[in-house]
């Protein structure tokens, strides 16, 4: 069964508390593109507003996810000052006909990678406590000490547990000129495995790869593009997290890949999407 609901996950996910067994999602990356004209679209605002909006989304995900459920988050990084309006929007350009916009402010020097994945994960951990400094807090059992990339780590009786960070080796490089960019092309993204409780369900025998580097194409249809959300990603997250009949949610469902894959695997797939035809 597939159900696509129109809505804004930043404000509310229209589902009951603890009604979802697994969440698999890839929210719009900050500062890369627009998909429509709605002011509620995630990723078009200033960086810190983007992080704050994601915090609200993660709170809603926490509410609807069952205590023993898992959330899988796929997100890539963005360089400050990239993605602005330019010649690509001219007739015949790669962005011809798409809404013209400029990247929001980040507070970082231009061309600096903003490390947005780590910022989103930090937002899920909650704000620092005003009573006891974060460095005096004891990390919850079963959590990984994810220090890399953090400017001000916050660990105040955190709710979400970061259970694993997976590097997704896409096998293709982002299609850009190394001469123009003056750096190696990105060819990986991150997949974060998040839990509400240390006793979450996990079906290890259903893992496609048992290590922390997963290798598969960004598009299982054979498209060599860098950005598409592939069905393979949904399968790899759903199978070790759920059993037949479980409910799988994607709060940023886009074209509906996650709900469709969930249905094909014998689960109930639910998607929330701002733009529904």
Secondary structure as UniProt FT lines:
FT   STRAND          2..6
FT   TURN            9..11
FT   TURN            17..18
FT   STRAND          20..25
FT   TURN            30..31
FT   TURN            39..40
FT   TURN            42..43
FT   HELIX           47..64
FT   STRAND          65..75
FT   TURN            80..81
FT   HELIX           87..89
FT   TURN            91..92
FT   TURN            94..97
FT   TURN            110..111
FT   HELIX           116..125
FT   HELIX           134..136
FT   TURN            141..142
FT   TURN            148..149
FT   STRAND          161..169
FT   HELIX           178..181
FT   STRAND          188..195
FT   TURN            198..199
FT   HELIX           204..206
FT   STRAND          213..215
FT   TURN            220..221
FT   HELIX           231..239
FT   TURN            240..241
FT   TURN            244..245
FT   STRAND          247..250
FT   TURN            251..252
FT   TURN            254..256
FT   HELIX           257..264
FT   TURN            265..266
FT   STRAND          268..273
//
